[in-house]
């Protein structure tokens, strides 16, 4: 009787395992929320700002320019994205969607970009190259002091600016669900 019970239990385990294999994949703990596009990522971040901390934001490239918030940036314009948001040239092939959100009065006060990473892209390598790009930049009209790179879902978000704006940004973005800080620090003068 014990042998029959053991065989029945073993069959139940095997059948349950096969049934589980055919089911939907459970989301990984660090996948984060699903976004429609890079604009939605930045809109979500700035939507979490308290009214008294909001400032005028412009975004997008020449074809998608907005003076009312984040906007799409043609990710194939890698050189322009580097000039605007410090996209590392070596990482241009690792993105498939982009958007920008920039302080409307002074880009060095605050600049942010969201990038959808292609499958297999290394977020840590992207972040390290972004920091190198910042450290090697020549700045005019103000000097950004801090930066942060976050991951949310399949998107990497970069931001740099003056200390007080960046401190609030990091606090706000860290409170959002599914956000992981990949790299942060000071910008070398």
C-alpha positions in Angstrom: 0.0 0.0 0.0 2.8 2.4 0.8 4.4 1.7 -2.6 1.2 2.5 -4.4 0.8 5.7 -2.4 4.4 6.7 -3.2 3.8 6.1 -6.9 0.6 8.1 -7.0 2.3 11.0 -5.2 5.2 10.9 -7.6 2.8 10.9 -10.5 0.9 13.9 -9.0 4.3 15.8 -8.7 5.3 15.0 -12.3 1.8 16.1 -13.7 2.0 19.3 -11.6 5.5 20.0 -12.9 4.4 19.6 -16.5 1.3 21.8 -15.9 3.5 24.5 -14.4 5.9 24.4 -17.4 3.0 25.3 -19.7 1.9 28.3 -17.7 2.9 31.9 -18.1 6.3 33.0 -16.8 6.1 34.7 -13.5 7.7 38.2 -13.6 11.1 38.4 -12.0 11.3 40.5 -8.8 13.5 43.1 -10.4 11.6 43.4 -13.7 9.7 46.4 -12.5 6.6 47.9 -14.2 5.9 47.5 -17.9 5.9 50.8 -19.8 4.5 51.6 -23.2 7.6 53.6 -24.1 10.4 55.8 -22.8 8.1 58.9 -22.6 5.8 57.1 -20.2 8.8 56.2 -18.0 9.8 59.9 -17.6 6.2 61.1 -17.4 5.7 58.6 -14.5 8.8 60.0 -12.7 7.8 63.6 -13.1 4.2 62.9 -12.3 5.4 61.8 -8.8 6.9 65.2 -8.1 5.2 67.4 -5.4 3.8 70.5 -7.0 6.2 72.8 -5.2 9.2 70.9 -6.7 8.1 70.9 -10.3 9.9 73.0 -12.9 9.5 73.7 -16.6 10.6 70.7 -18.6 11.3 70.4 -22.4 12.1 67.2 -24.2 12.5 65.4 -27.5 14.4 65.8 -30.6 13.8 68.4 -33.4 10.9 66.3 -34.9 9.3 65.5 -31.5 10.0 68.6 -29.5 7.8 69.4 -26.5 8.0 72.4 -24.1 5.4 70.8 -21.9 7.2 67.8 -20.6 9.2 64.7 -21.6 9.1 63.7 -25.3 10.4 61.0 -27.6 13.9 61.3 -28.9 14.9 59.4 -32.1 17.3 56.9 -30.6 19.1 56.5 -34.0 20.4 60.1 -33.6 23.2 58.8 -31.3 25.5 61.8 -31.7 22.7 64.2 -31.0 21.6 62.2 -27.9 25.2 62.3 -26.7 25.3 66.1 -27.1 21.9 66.5 -25.3 21.9 63.7 -22.7 25.4 62.2 -22.7 24.5 58.9 -24.3 27.8 57.0 -24.4 28.6 56.4 -28.1 29.5 52.8 -27.4 26.0 52.2 -25.9 24.0 53.5 -28.8 23.5 50.0 -30.3 22.1 48.8 -26.9 18.9 51.0 -27.0 15.7 50.7 -29.0 13.7 53.6 -27.6 14.5 57.0 -26.0 13.0 60.1 -24.5 14.4 63.2 -22.8 13.3 65.6 -20.1 15.5 68.7 -19.6 15.2 71.7 -17.4 13.8 74.3 -19.7 16.0 77.1 -18.4 19.3 75.4 -18.1 20.1 71.8 -19.2 23.0 71.6 -16.8 20.6 72.2 -13.9 18.9 69.0 -14.8 18.9 66.6 -17.7 17.3 63.2 -17.8 16.9 60.5 -20.5 15.1 57.1 -20.5 16.4 54.3 -22.8 14.8 51.0 -23.5 17.6 48.5 -23.4 17.8 45.7 -26.0 17.8 42.2 -24.7 21.1 41.3 -23.2 22.4 44.8 -22.7 24.5 45.3 -19.6 23.0 48.0 -17.4 26.0 48.3 -15.2 28.4 48.8 -18.2 26.0 51.4 -19.6 26.0 53.2 -16.3 29.7 53.2 -15.9 30.2 54.5 -19.5 27.6 57.2 -18.8 29.6 58.3 -15.7 32.8 58.4 -17.8 31.0 60.5 -20.4 29.9 63.0 -17.7 33.4 63.2 -16.1 34.9 63.9 -19.5 32.4 66.6 -20.5 33.2 70.3 -20.7 30.4 72.4 -19.2 29.1 75.8 -20.0 26.4 77.9 -18.2 26.5 76.0 -14.9 28.0 72.9 -13.6 26.0 69.7 -12.9 27.2 68.2 -9.6 25.5 64.8 -9.2 24.2 62.0 -11.4 22.1 58.9 -10.9 21.3 55.9 -13.2 18.2 53.8 -12.4 16.7 50.7 -13.9 12.9 50.2 -14.0 11.5 47.4 -16.0 13.5 47.2 -19.3 14.4 50.8 -19.1 17.5 52.6 -17.9 17.1 56.2 -16.8 20.0 58.6 -16.6 19.9 62.0 -14.9 22.4 64.7 -13.9 22.2 68.2 -12.5 22.7 70.4 -9.6 22.7 68.9 -6.1 19.4 70.1 -4.7 17.4 69.0 -7.8 19.2 65.7 -8.0 18.7 65.0 -4.3 14.9 65.5 -4.7 14.9 63.5 -8.0 16.6 60.5 -6.4 14.3 60.6 -3.4 11.3 60.7 -5.6 12.4 58.1 -8.1 13.5 55.7 -5.4 10.0 55.7 -3.9 8.5 54.4 -7.1 7.7 50.7 -7.4 10.3 48.5 -9.3 13.1 51.1 -9.3 16.7 50.0 -8.7 19.6 52.5 -8.5 22.3 51.2 -10.7 24.9 53.9 -10.1 25.0 57.3 -8.5 27.6 59.8 -7.4 29.3 63.2 -7.9 30.5 64.5 -11.3 34.2 65.0 -11.4 35.2 68.6 -12.1 
